[in-house]
């Protein structure tokens, strides 16, 4: 296949950046050249985009409760669009792919102005605001769940269920067996609140684990990723309860931590769900209540429905409730291993390949696919 140039545009959170990085790696492996457009937050993930030229462009953020900031945001957005157009004149992309977040918006606007083929990828089970804004103009909408809320049926002809790409190191866990769990052996718990941590987990988890029967509690080995402002208090709680725990504000070896985990306690961000289902790890999920459009609750539904996770609303996430759910899961190794298999059953291990196939085909004839069909386009969208 002829080598092409592609621009990926992603907002500066891990949920947007990780799948963009996975696609960048796959397209590069196929011989293409990739450029990234992001914001200052996205430039803090350099390890994800080694060897990829990165452009930090202005992108205003429109906040409903701050109308006074709309005009400055519009100016920034328009300035980002102008800079993106300059980039496209020299880089000449075959297509521009947005991964959500406001930094993707000016990049896509510039592509529309220059008639460059476009697509968006939605990581969550609710179509994000920027992706909703551009859904009518892009050639393809790649989704991660079999049902995506806030996605109009008017766009059914260009929707492709591909899944949410994960890092190669996480995908490799799919071929590894669930870690052996003996009735009197070490029980490894991974606690993670995503790239920003989660204060509620640091406050509740140590006390919840302390309520477990003493024989179970002594088996625990906890790895806990916490916010910097919470880590000392959480460490003191674990020590007070005599629970073996390693705490850090960042876990660079997350795939290896996931490999050895018998149970994950965490938020329900898109990347977390994608990694749990790729690796096949059971979880207790506490969706972030303030997430836009409550998308984390929607993200958790599929894995919970099949029995791969238990979801607890943050308002109900107490030490007592956590201890109750832990005992139901942890005291039955066979049930835990079964839950791991159920989590894996809804994983989409071919996500990055299917997304790359779709992206490569954007400037070629594409076939009209039914909603949820694998991304193997061959003829034109309507």
N, C-alpha and C positions, 0 to 999 in steps of 0.2 A: 504494500500500500504506500502511496505517496506521502511523504512527511508533510505535516501541516503545522500551523501555529494556532494555539488556543489560548484564550484568556479566561482565567477563573477569577470570579469576584466574590469575596466572602467577608462577612462581618467579623469583628474581632473576638468572638467567643469560641471556646473549644468546640461547641456543638456545630458551628459552621466551618471552622478551620480544619478539623480532623477529616471529614469526608472530602473536603477540597484537596487536602494533602494526599489522600489515598488516590483520588482521581489523577492528580498531577503525577504521582509516581507511576501509575499504570500507563498514562499517555506517553510519558517519557520512555518507559520500557518499550513501547510500541514504535519508538523512533520519532515522536513528535516533539515540538518545542512548546513550552508552556510558560506563561507569565501570570503572576498573581497581582490582583488589585485588592487592597485592603485598607484598613485605617490604622492609626497608631497602636491600638490594642492588638491588632493582628500581627504587627511586626514583633510582638513579644513571643511568638512561637517559631523562632528561627530554626529549631531542630526539625520541625515538620517540613520545611521547604528548602532543605539544603540543595544548592545548585539551581534553584528556580529564581529567575529574576522577579523581584518584588517591587511594586510601586505603591507607595502610601499616598492616597489621594484624599482631599477633603470630602466629607459627606455629612451634610447637616442632619440633625436628628429632630424629628417633629414629635413633640410631646403634647398630648391632648390637653393636659392641665396647665400648659405654659404657652398660651397663644402669643405672648410677647416675643417668644423665641422663634416663631415661624418664619418671619422675614429673614433673619440672619441665617436660619437653617436652609431656606430656599437659595440664598446667595451661595452658600457653601456647596450645596448640591449642584448648582449650575456651574460653579467653578470646577468641581470634580468632573462634571460631564465634559467640559471644554478640554481639560487635561487628558481625559480618557480618549477623546477624539484625536488629540495629537499623537498619543501612543499608537492608536490603531492605524494612523497614516504611515507609520514606519514599521510597526510590527506585523501589520496585515493579517489579523486573525481570521481563520476559517469560521470560527464561531466563538461566542462569548457565553459563558455559563455562570449563572448566579446561584449562590448558595444561601441567600437570605441575609438579613441584616441590612441596615441602611447603607453601608459602604458598597453594596452590590447595586444599589439603585442608579447612581450616576453612570456606572459602567454599562448598565443595560440601556439607559437612555441614550448614551453615545452610540451604542450598537444599533439601536432603532434608527437613529438619525442617518447612519451610514449604510443601512440595509444589510447589516451583518447578521447571519443566522444566530438565533439565541435559544437558550433553554434555561430552565431553573430546576434546581433540586430541592425538594422539601424533606427535611430530616424528621420533622415532627408529625404527629397524627392530626394536627390542625394546620392548615395552610397559613403561613406567616403573612404579616402585613405587606411587606415589600413584594412577596411573591403574588399576593392577591392583586396588588396594584398593576403588575405587569402580565398577569396570566393571559389576558386577551391578546397580547402582542407577541409573545414568544412562540416559537415553533413547537416546543415540547415541554411537558411538565413531568419530571421524574419524581415519584413518590416512594415513601418508605414503608407504608402500611397498606393493608388491603382496603382500609376505609380511611379517607382523609377528610376531616371536617372543614367547612368553609371553602370547599372546592366546588365551584358551580358545575352542574351537569352540562352546561353549555360547552365546556371544554373537554368533554369525555373523549373526543376523538384524538386528542393529543396527550392523554395521560398514560404514563408507563410505570407500572410497579416494578422498581428495581431493587428496593431495599436501601439501607444506609451503609455506605462503605466504611469499613474499619481498617485499622492498621494491619499490615501483613503479620506482625508478631501476634496480634490478637486472633486473627483468622487461623493461624497455625495451631492454636489451642483446640480447634474443632476436631483434630485428629488424635488428641490426647485424651486418655480416659479420665473420668471424674476421679479425683484423688481418693485413694483408699481411706475409708473411715471405719475404724474398728470401734466397738462399743466402749472400750476404755482408752482409746487413743486420743491424740491431739485433735482438737476441733478448731480449725482456723476460720476466723471471721475477718472479713475485709469491710471496713467502714469508709465510705467515700461520699462526699457531697458534691462531686464534680470539680471543675477547675477552680471554683470559688469556695469550696468547702461548704459546710452547713452548720450553723451554730446549734440548731435544734438537735442534731445528731450528737454533738459533743456534750450537750447538757443531759440528754436522755439515755443514750446507749450505756455509759458506764454504770449508772444506777440500775438500769434494766437488767444488765448482765449480772449484777450483784444479787439480784433476786432469784437467780437460778439455784437449783439444789447444789449443795456444796460439791458433790462428786462431779457434777457437770461443770461447774464453775472452774474447778481446778484443771480441767482439760483444755480450757480456752487459751488460744493464742490469737491476740487481736492486733491487726494492723489498721491504724486509724489515720486518715488524712483529714486534718482540721485547719480551720482558719487560724492565722497567726495570733489573733486576739483571744482565741479560745483554747489554744493548745496547752498552756500551763495548767489551767484549771482542770481540763480533761485528764491530763497526765496525773494530777494529784488525786482525782477521783478513782482512777484505775488503781493507783498505788494503795489508796485507803482500802479498797475492796480486795486487794491482793490478787488482782487479775493481770496476767502477763500481757503487756501491751507495748507496741512500738508506735510512736506518733510522729508525724511529719506534716509540714504544710504542703509538701509536694512529693509525689511518688513517681520518680522517673522510670522505675521498673514496673509500671502498672500491669503490663501483660504477664509478667512473672508472678506478681502478687495475685492476679486473677487465676493463674494456673493452679496455684496451691490452695485457693480459697474453697472451703466447703459451703460457705454461705456469705452473701454480700448484703450489707445494709446500706442503702443509699437513696439518693434522689432518683427521679425518673426522667432525667434528661435524655435527649435523643441518642447521644453517644453511649451513655450508660446502658440503655436498653439494647442498642445494637451490639455492644460488646458482650453483654450477658447472653444474648441469644446466639451470637456467633460461637462463643466458647462453651455454652451450655452450663450456666451456673445459676442455682436457685437464689432467690433474693427476697428480702423484705424491703418494700419500696415506700418512700414517704414523699409524694409529689410536692413540689414547691407551690404553695397556695397562691403566691403572687405572680406566677408565670403568665405571660401574655396569653389571653384566651384560655387559661387553665390547661395549656397543652400538655403539661406533664401528667395530669390525670388521664388524659386521652392516650398518651404514650404507653401508660402502664396497663391498659385494658387488655391488649392481646396476650401478653405474656401471663397476666393474671388469669384470664379466661381459660387458658389451656392448663393451668396448674403449675406453671414454672415460677410463680412469685405470689407473694401476698402483699396487698396494698393497704396501707394504713393512712388515712387522712391526717395531716399534721395536727389538726385540732383534737384528734383521738390518740396521738402518738405519745403515750406516757410510758414510764418505766414498767408499770404493771402490765400494760398491753404488750409491750415488747417482750417481756419475760414469758407471757402466755404463748405468744406466737413462736418464740424460740424453743420452748419445750415441745410444742406440737411438731416442730420440724426436726430439732436437733436430737431428740431421744429415739428417733427411728431412722437409722442409716439407710435402710431400703427406701423409705419414703423420700429422703433427701436426694438419693441418686435418681429416683423416678422423676422428681421435680426438675433435676438437672437435665434429664432427657427431654422433658416437656418444654423447658426453656429453649433447648437447642432445636426443637421441632419447628419453631416459628422464626428461626434465624434464616437469613438470606445470604449464604456465603458467596454467591456469584454477583453481589451488588456492584462491586467496582468494575468488573468485566462487562456487565450488562450496561452500566452507565457509560463506560467508555465506548461501547458499540454504538449506543444511541448518539453520543456526542460526535463520533467520527462520521455518522450518517447525516448530520444536520444540513450539510451543503450538497447532499446527494438525494435522489428520489427516495421517499420514505413511504412505507405502507401504513394505512390506517389500521390501528390495532384496537381491540376492545379494551376497556378499562381493566387494568391489572394484568394484561398480557406481558410476557417476557419481552424485554427491549431488544428485539431483533428486527428493526425496521427495514423495509425494502421498497416501499412506494410512497407517494406523496400524502402528507396530511391534508385534510380539507381546510 
